[in-house]
Amino acid sequence: MDPRRVLIFREVARLGSLSRAATALGWTQPAVSQHMQRLEREVGLPLILRSARGITLTEAGSVLLGHADALAARLGAAEAELQELASLRKGSLRLVAFPSAAAVLVPPLLAELATSAPDLDVRLTEAEPPEARDQVLSGEVDLALTFTHHRTAATGGDLLEVVLFEDDLRAVVPADHRLAGRKRAIDLAELADERWIAGCPRCEEHLVSATAEAGFVPDVRHRTDDYVVVQRLVAEGLAVTLLPQLALTAAPNPHVRALAVRSSPRRRVSAILRAELTGNPAVAAAVEALRTGPREVL
């Protein structure tokens, strides 16, 4: 059976007349009559008896009307539920973010959503960009906060990237370092003789690339992704490092100094999502909040 014809039949049965149903639907009476004839052929039974006073239902018509009412009720419930999703009165948002974004960018985002869409079910997990990208591709999450260094493509295939901002990388030295009081930007070459701390493989690759442009190979003595550990090592005078401003905001340490670098190495912080989710109200609201959110903390 064509569900549309079942709903047209319901209108005919409810109003008791082909002409009144046609008026209610905004159609012509012959068009409604043709749909009834085709529906009767589909079910193989007569559904209505026509007379000058209107129509009456056959036994088969009475049975079908009960199902037509149920179909209309389910469609009405679906429409109402979809409207709740569209207006963010219900629904869910699955979000994944790298650690410093989870510490700095996500809390104000969740606070804003809690105010503007209090019934939205938001779930956060933490993951580094490669894992986050895979989770978006597989459909495990709706939206990911990631970063890429400028020589790296952030997305591909079915993914859409929304660039949020450029995150400056700072040279981090002990508070008593010879360059700690420098107000102007330094050259990385001024740190060529230092011991270094590297982070994740992608971050270390970017460090090696940046120092190569400055004319030296860094003497990497320690490797850790933990920004708290990194800054404690620096504070103890054991090494220097490059850290993004977002990480310094997430885990400030008063015993280190973050210096601007003249070559201005940066990473790109983005939200990535599957292209088909751009019309998802919860995802769209989150992306807009991230795009327009305050940057004072940076």
C-alpha positions in Angstrom: 0.0 0.0 0.0 1.1 3.5 -0.7 1.2 5.3 2.7 0.2 8.6 1.1 -3.0 7.0 -0.3 -3.8 5.5 3.1 -3.7 9.1 4.5 -5.8 10.4 1.7 -8.3 7.5 2.5 -8.3 8.6 6.1 -9.3 12.1 5.1 -12.1 10.8 3.0 -13.3 8.5 5.8 -13.0 11.3 8.4 -15.0 13.8 6.3 -17.4 11.3 4.8 -17.2 12.7 1.3 -14.8 12.7 -1.6 -15.6 16.4 -2.4 -15.0 17.5 1.2 -11.8 15.6 1.4 -10.7 17.2 -1.9 -11.4 20.6 -0.6 -9.5 19.9 2.6 -6.5 18.6 0.7 -6.6 21.3 -1.9 -7.1 18.8 -4.7 -9.8 18.1 -7.3 -12.4 15.5 -6.5 -11.4 13.4 -9.6 -7.8 13.3 -8.2 -9.0 12.0 -4.8 -11.3 9.5 -6.5 -8.4 8.1 -8.6 -6.3 7.7 -5.5 -9.1 5.8 -3.8 -9.5 3.5 -6.8 -5.8 2.7 -6.9 -5.7 2.1 -3.1 -8.6 -0.4 -3.5 -6.7 -2.2 -6.3 -3.6 -2.3 -4.0 -5.5 -3.9 -1.1 -7.7 -6.1 -3.3 -10.9 -5.1 -1.5 -13.5 -2.3 -1.7 -13.0 0.3 1.0 -15.8 2.8 0.5 -19.4 2.7 -0.9 -20.3 5.8 -2.8 -23.8 7.4 -2.8 -25.4 10.8 -3.4 -25.1 11.5 0.3 -21.4 10.8 0.5 -19.5 7.6 1.3 -19.8 4.8 3.9 -17.0 2.5 4.8 -17.0 -1.2 4.0 -15.8 -3.7 6.6 -12.3 -3.6 5.0 -12.5 0.2 5.1 -13.2 0.3 8.8 -10.2 -2.0 9.4 -7.9 0.1 7.3 -9.2 3.3 9.0 -7.8 2.1 12.4 -4.4 1.6 10.8 -4.6 4.9 9.0 -5.3 6.7 12.3 -2.3 4.9 13.8 -0.1 5.9 10.8 -1.2 9.6 11.1 -0.5 9.5 14.9 3.0 8.1 14.4 3.7 10.7 11.7 2.5 13.4 14.0 4.7 12.2 16.8 7.6 12.0 14.4 7.0 15.6 13.3 6.8 16.8 16.9 10.0 14.9 17.9 11.9 16.2 14.9 10.7 19.7 15.8 12.1 19.2 19.3 15.5 18.2 17.8 15.4 21.2 15.5 14.7 23.6 18.3 17.3 21.8 20.6 14.6 20.9 23.1 16.0 17.4 23.0 18.8 15.5 21.2 22.4 14.7 21.7 25.9 15.9 20.8 28.9 13.7 21.0 32.1 15.7 21.2 35.8 14.8 21.2 38.7 17.2 21.9 42.4 17.2 22.4 43.5 17.8 26.0 44.2 21.6 26.0 41.1 22.3 23.9 39.1 20.1 26.4 40.5 22.3 29.2 40.1 25.7 27.7 37.6 25.7 24.8 35.1 23.0 25.8 34.0 24.2 29.3 32.6 27.6 28.1 31.0 25.8 25.1 29.2 23.3 27.4 28.2 26.2 29.7 26.7 28.1 26.8 24.8 25.0 25.5 23.6 24.3 29.0 22.0 27.7 29.0 20.7 27.9 25.5 19.7 24.2 25.1 19.4 22.7 28.6 17.8 19.5 27.5 20.6 18.7 25.0 22.5 15.6 26.0 26.2 16.5 25.5 28.9 13.9 26.0 32.7 14.7 25.9 35.6 12.4 25.4 39.3 13.3 25.0 41.5 12.1 22.2 44.4 13.3 20.1 43.6 14.6 16.6 44.4 11.3 14.6 42.1 9.3 16.9 39.5 12.1 17.0 39.4 12.2 13.2 38.9 8.4 13.0 36.0 8.7 15.5 34.3 11.3 13.4 34.7 9.2 10.2 33.3 6.1 11.9 30.3 8.0 13.3 31.3 7.5 17.0 31.2 11.2 17.6 29.5 14.2 15.9 32.2 16.8 16.2 35.9 16.9 17.0 38.2 19.6 18.1 41.6 19.0 16.5 44.8 20.8 15.6 47.1 20.6 12.6 50.4 22.2 11.8 50.4 24.2 8.7 52.1 21.7 6.5 49.5 19.1 7.4 46.1 18.6 5.8 43.4 18.5 8.5 40.6 16.7 6.6 39.9 14.7 3.5 37.1 12.6 2.0 33.8 13.1 3.8 35.1 15.5 6.5 34.6 19.2 6.7 37.0 21.5 8.5 35.9 24.7 10.3 39.0 26.7 11.2 38.6 28.3 14.6 41.8 30.2 15.1 45.6 30.1 14.8 47.4 29.0 18.0 50.8 30.6 18.4 53.7 28.4 19.6 55.9 29.9 22.2 59.4 29.1 23.3 59.2 28.1 27.0 62.3 28.7 29.2 62.9 28.7 32.9 62.1 31.9 34.8 65.8 32.5 35.4 66.9 31.8 31.8 69.1 34.4 30.1 66.3 35.2 27.6 63.4 35.1 30.2 63.1 38.9 30.4 63.1 39.4 26.6 60.2 41.6 25.6 60.6 41.3 21.8 60.3 38.0 19.9 63.3 35.8 19.9 64.9 33.7 17.1 64.8 30.0 17.6 68.5 30.0 16.7 69.1 31.6 20.1 68.1 28.3 21.7 70.2 26.1 19.4 72.6 25.0 22.2 69.8 24.1 24.7 68.4 20.7 25.6 64.9 20.2 24.3 61.6 18.5 25.3 59.5 17.1 22.5 55.8 16.1 22.6 53.8 13.7 20.4 55.3 12.4 17.2 53.5 15.0 15.1 54.6 17.8 17.5 58.2 16.6 17.5 58.2 16.5 13.7 57.0 20.1 13.7 59.7 21.1 16.3 62.4 19.5 14.1 61.0 21.3 11.1 60.9 24.7 12.8 64.4 24.3 14.2 65.7 23.2 10.8 64.5 26.4 9.4 66.4 28.2 12.1 69.5 26.3 11.2 70.0 23.7 13.9 68.9 20.2 15.0 67.4 20.2 18.5 69.0 18.1 21.2 65.8 16.3 22.3 66.4 14.8 25.8 62.8 14.2 27.0 59.5 13.3 25.3 56.1 13.7 26.9 52.6 14.8 25.9 51.8 16.1 29.4 52.0 19.9 29.4 52.3 19.9 33.2 55.3 17.6 33.1 56.9 19.6 30.3 56.7 22.9 32.2 57.9 21.3 35.4 61.0 20.0 33.6 61.5 23.4 32.1 61.0 25.1 35.5 63.8 23.0 36.9 66.2 24.2 34.2 66.4 20.8 32.6 65.4 21.8 29.0 63.4 24.2 26.9 60.5 23.5 24.6 57.9 24.9 22.2 54.4 24.9 23.5 51.1 26.2 22.0 49.5 29.1 23.8 46.4 27.0 24.3 48.5 24.5 26.4 50.0 27.3 28.4 46.6 28.7 29.1 45.3 25.2 30.1 48.3 24.5 32.5 50.0 27.8 33.6 53.3 27.5 35.5 54.6 30.6 37.2 58.2 29.3 37.1 58.5 29.4 33.3 58.4 32.1 30.7 56.7 31.9 27.4 58.5 33.9 24.7 57.2 34.9 21.3 59.2 33.5 18.4 60.0 35.7 15.4 59.4 32.9 12.8 55.9 32.7 14.5 55.3 28.9 14.2 51.7 28.1 14.6 49.2 25.4 14.6 45.6 25.6 13.2 42.8 24.7 15.7 39.7 23.4 13.9 36.4 21.7 14.4 35.9 18.8 12.1 32.7 17.0 11.2 31.1 14.8 8.6 29.8 17.1 5.8 26.3 15.7 6.1 26.0 16.8 9.7 26.2 20.5 8.8 22.4 20.5 9.0 22.3 18.9 12.5 21.0 21.6 14.8 23.1 20.5 17.8 26.3 20.3 15.7 25.6 23.6 14.1 25.0 25.3 17.4 28.2 24.0 18.8 30.3 25.0 15.8 28.8 28.5 15.9 29.5 28.8 19.6 33.1 27.8 19.0 33.5 30.2 16.1 32.1 33.2 17.9 33.2 32.3 21.5 35.4 34.6 23.5 39.2 34.4 23.0 40.2 36.4 26.0 41.7 33.4 27.6 44.2 33.0 24.8 
